[in-house]
Protein backbone atom coordinates (compact mmCIF):
# COMPACT_ATOMS: atom_id res chain seq x y z
CA UNK A 1 0.00 0.00 0.00
CA UNK A 2 2.83 2.38 0.85
CA UNK A 3 4.29 1.81 -2.62
CA UNK A 4 0.95 2.66 -4.24
CA UNK A 5 0.75 5.87 -2.24
CA UNK A 6 4.23 6.86 -3.41
CA UNK A 7 3.31 6.07 -7.01
CA UNK A 8 0.12 8.13 -6.78
CA UNK A 9 1.99 11.08 -5.28
CA UNK A 10 4.57 10.89 -8.04
CA UNK A 11 1.90 10.58 -10.75
CA UNK A 12 0.03 13.63 -9.46
CA UNK A 13 3.11 15.65 -8.52
CA UNK A 14 2.31 18.29 -11.15
CA UNK A 15 -1.33 18.50 -10.05
CA UNK A 16 -2.51 20.73 -7.23
CA UNK A 17 -3.33 18.37 -4.38
CA UNK A 18 -3.39 18.00 -0.63
CA UNK A 19 -2.46 14.97 1.45
CA UNK A 20 -4.97 14.34 4.18
CA UNK A 21 -5.32 11.56 6.72
CA UNK A 22 -8.49 10.65 8.55
CA UNK A 23 -6.59 10.45 11.82
CA UNK A 24 -5.49 14.07 11.39
CA UNK A 25 -9.11 15.16 10.97
CA UNK A 26 -10.16 13.28 14.08
CA UNK A 27 -7.37 14.69 16.23
CA UNK A 28 -7.38 18.22 14.86
CA UNK A 29 -10.68 19.70 13.70
CA UNK A 30 -8.89 22.76 12.30
CA UNK A 31 -7.69 20.51 9.47
CA UNK A 32 -11.18 20.91 8.00
CA UNK A 33 -10.44 24.61 7.61
CA UNK A 34 -7.30 23.69 5.68
CA UNK A 35 -9.38 21.48 3.38
CA UNK A 36 -11.96 24.20 2.79
CA UNK A 37 -9.17 26.67 2.01
CA UNK A 38 -7.57 24.20 -0.39
CA UNK A 39 -10.89 23.67 -2.17
CA UNK A 40 -11.44 27.42 -2.19
CA UNK A 41 -14.72 27.03 -0.33
CA UNK A 42 -16.09 29.46 2.21
CA UNK A 43 -15.22 28.42 5.74
CA UNK A 44 -18.16 26.99 7.60
CA UNK A 45 -18.79 24.73 10.56
CA UNK A 46 -18.96 21.15 9.29
CA UNK A 47 -20.81 18.42 11.12
CA UNK A 48 -21.41 14.74 10.63
CA UNK A 49 -24.33 12.49 11.43
CA UNK A 50 -21.95 9.57 11.90
CA UNK A 51 -21.94 8.14 15.39
CA UNK A 52 -19.63 5.78 17.19
CA UNK A 53 -21.33 2.39 17.45
CA UNK A 54 -18.88 0.50 19.64
CA UNK A 55 -17.70 1.38 23.11
CA UNK A 56 -14.70 0.06 25.00
CA UNK A 57 -11.42 -1.42 23.85
CA UNK A 58 -11.09 -2.95 20.39
CA UNK A 59 -10.08 -6.25 21.96
CA UNK A 60 -13.69 -6.68 23.08
CA UNK A 61 -14.95 -6.40 19.50
CA UNK A 62 -12.34 -8.29 17.47
CA UNK A 63 -12.76 -12.05 17.64
CA UNK A 64 -9.17 -12.85 16.63
CA UNK A 65 -7.64 -10.07 18.70
CA UNK A 66 -4.49 -12.03 19.58
CA UNK A 67 -3.74 -12.62 15.88
CA UNK A 68 -4.37 -8.99 14.95
CA UNK A 69 -2.32 -7.72 17.90
CA UNK A 70 0.56 -10.04 17.01
CA UNK A 71 0.47 -9.10 13.31
CA UNK A 72 0.55 -5.36 13.98
CA UNK A 73 3.01 -5.36 16.90
CA UNK A 74 6.12 -3.42 15.99
CA UNK A 75 4.56 -1.87 12.87
CA UNK A 76 3.53 1.71 12.25
CA UNK A 77 -0.11 0.57 12.68
CA UNK A 78 0.28 -0.75 16.22
CA UNK A 79 -0.72 2.60 17.69
CA UNK A 80 -4.25 2.20 16.28
CA UNK A 81 -4.85 -0.91 18.37
CA UNK A 82 -4.97 1.15 21.52
CA UNK A 83 -6.58 4.35 20.27
CA UNK A 84 -10.17 4.53 21.57
CA UNK A 85 -11.18 7.92 20.12
CA UNK A 86 -12.20 6.70 16.67
FENGICOR-V849442 format. One record per residue. N is the residue number from 0. RES is the residue in three letters. OMEGA is omega in whole degrees, 0 to 359 (none if undefined). D_FIRST is the distance of its C-alpha to the first C-alpha in whole Angstrom. Layout:
n->[N	N]
res->[RES	RES]
omega->[OMEGA	OMEGA]
d_first->[D_FIRST	D_FIRST]
This chain:
n->[0	1	2	3	4	5	6	7	8	9	10	11	12	13	14	15	16	17	18	19	20	21	22	23	24	25	26	27	28	29	30	31	32	33	34	35	36	37	38	39	40	41	42	43	44	45	46	47	48	49	50	51	52	53	54	55	56	57	58	59	60	61	62	63	64	65	66	67	68	69	70	71	72	73	74	75	76	77	78	79	80	81	82	83	84	85]
res->[UNK	UNK	UNK	UNK	UNK	UNK	UNK	UNK	UNK	UNK	UNK	UNK	UNK	UNK	UNK	UNK	UNK	UNK	UNK	UNK	UNK	UNK	UNK	UNK	UNK	UNK	UNK	UNK	UNK	UNK	UNK	UNK	UNK	UNK	UNK	UNK	UNK	UNK	UNK	UNK	UNK	UNK	UNK	UNK	UNK	UNK	UNK	UNK	UNK	UNK	UNK	UNK	UNK	UNK	UNK	UNK	UNK	UNK	UNK	UNK	UNK	UNK	UNK	UNK	UNK	UNK	UNK	UNK	UNK	UNK	UNK	UNK	UNK	UNK	UNK	UNK	UNK	UNK	UNK	UNK	UNK	UNK	UNK	UNK	UNK	UNK]
omega->[180	179	179	178	179	178	179	179	178	181	183	184	180	180	177	181	178	175	186	180	180	181	178	178	181	183	188	184	178	175	178	176	178	180	179	177	180	181	181	177	175	180	178	178	180	179	179	176	178	178	176	184	180	178	176	183	179	183	178	185	183	186	181	184	182	179	180	180	181	182	184	181	179	178	179	181	182	183	181	179	186	181	186	187	180	none]
d_first->[0	4	5	5	6	9	10	11	12	14	15	17	18	22	21	22	19	18	15	16	14	16	17	19	21	22	23	25	26	27	24	25	28	25	24	27	28	25	26	30	31	34	33	33	33	30	30	28	30	27	28	27	28	27	29	29	26	23	25	28	25	23	25	23	23	23	21	18	20	20	16	15	18	17	14	13	13	16	18	17	19	22	22	24	24	22]
